[in-house]
Amino acid sequence: MDSKQPPPPPAYSQPGGVGYSQAPPPPPGYPGSTVVVTQPVHMNPYMFREFGVQMQCPHCSATITTSTRYEVGTLTWIACCVVAAVGCWFGCCLIPFCVDGCKDVIHSCPSCNQDVGRYNRM
C-alpha cells in the first residue's frame, strides 16, 4: 500500500499546526472594505428647570436663553386636592393655582416663540 499524498502547499503549512500564518491576500481587483461608524444620538442634553437655559433653538437655530412661563400641572391638582381634604373648603384649596412653585415650567424660544422644553414638577 504505497499511496502517496502530495505535500500541502507551502503557504498552507505552518510549524506547530495547520493554518495560515497571516490572512491570505485579497483577489486582484477586489475593492477594500468600508467601515461605517455611527455616533450615538443625544435627544435632549439640556436640563430644563425653573430658570432659562442657554441653548440653540431646534426650530430657528438661533443661540438663545429660553424664556419661561408657568402652566397648571399634576402637582397643582394634587396640592389642591390635599388642601381640600385637610378641610380648607372656602377658596383655600385654590391657592396652589396661584403659586408658581406648584406649576410646570414651559421653556420657549424668544426669537420664534416655539416651545423647546418643559419641566414637569411631577
C-alpha positions in Angstrom: 0.0 0.0 0.0 2.0 2.8 -1.3 -0.4 5.6 -1.6 1.5 8.8 -1.6 -0.3 12.0 -0.9 1.1 15.2 -2.3 2.5 17.6 0.3 0.4 20.6 1.3 1.1 23.8 -0.5 3.9 25.8 1.2 1.7 28.8 2.1 -0.7 26.5 4.0 1.7 24.6 6.2 2.8 26.2 9.5 5.2 24.8 12.1 3.3 23.5 15.1 -0.1 23.2 13.4 -2.1 23.7 10.3 -3.4 27.1 9.1 -2.3 30.4 7.6 0.3 32.4 9.4 -1.5 35.5 8.2 -4.6 36.4 6.2 -4.5 35.5 2.6 -4.2 38.4 0.2 -7.5 39.5 -1.4 -8.0 38.5 -5.0 -6.9 41.1 -7.6 -9.4 43.8 -8.4 -11.2 43.3 -5.0 -12.3 46.6 -3.6 -11.4 47.4 0.0 -14.0 47.1 2.7 -15.7 50.1 4.1 -16.2 50.7 7.8 -19.2 52.8 8.8 -19.1 54.4 12.3 -22.1 56.0 13.8 -22.2 58.3 16.7 -24.8 58.0 19.5 -27.7 60.5 19.2 -28.4 62.7 22.2 -32.0 63.8 22.1 -32.1 66.3 24.9 -28.9 67.3 26.6 -30.5 70.3 28.4 -31.9 70.1 31.9 -34.9 72.3 32.0 -35.7 73.7 35.5 -37.1 76.9 36.9 -34.8 79.3 35.1 -33.9 79.9 31.4 -31.4 77.7 29.7 -28.8 78.8 27.1 -29.1 76.6 24.0 -29.5 76.6 20.3 -33.1 76.6 19.2 -34.1 73.5 17.3 -36.6 75.4 15.3 -34.8 78.6 14.2 -31.2 77.6 15.0 -30.6 80.8 17.0 -28.4 80.8 20.1 -30.8 81.8 22.9 -31.6 81.8 26.6 -35.1 80.3 26.9 -38.0 82.4 28.2 -40.2 80.6 30.8 -43.9 80.6 31.6 -45.9 78.6 34.1 -48.8 76.2 33.4 -51.1 74.2 35.7 -49.8 70.7 36.0 -50.3 67.5 38.0 -48.7 68.8 41.2 -51.1 71.8 41.2 -54.1 69.5 41.1 -52.7 67.2 43.8 -51.9 70.1 46.1 -55.5 71.4 45.5 -57.0 68.0 46.5 -54.7 67.7 49.6 -55.7 71.2 50.8 -59.4 70.4 50.2 -59.0 67.0 52.0 -57.5 68.8 55.0 -60.7 70.8 55.3 -59.9 74.1 53.7 -63.1 74.4 51.5 -63.8 78.1 51.1 -61.4 79.0 48.4 -58.2 78.0 50.2 -58.0 74.9 48.1 -57.5 77.2 45.1 -54.2 78.6 46.5 -52.0 76.1 44.6 -53.3 77.6 41.3 -51.8 81.0 42.3 -48.4 79.7 43.4 -45.8 79.3 40.6 -43.9 76.7 42.7 -46.7 74.3 42.2 -46.9 74.7 38.4 -45.0 73.2 35.5 -42.4 75.4 33.7 -42.6 75.8 29.9 -39.4 76.9 28.1 -39.8 78.7 24.8 -37.6 80.4 22.2 -37.8 84.3 22.5 -36.9 84.6 18.7 -39.5 82.3 17.2 -41.9 81.7 20.2 -41.8 77.9 19.8 -41.8 75.7 22.8 -38.5 73.9 23.2 -38.8 72.2 26.6 -40.9 71.5 29.7 -40.1 71.0 33.4 -42.8 68.8 35.0 -42.9 69.0 38.7 -44.4 65.5 39.0 
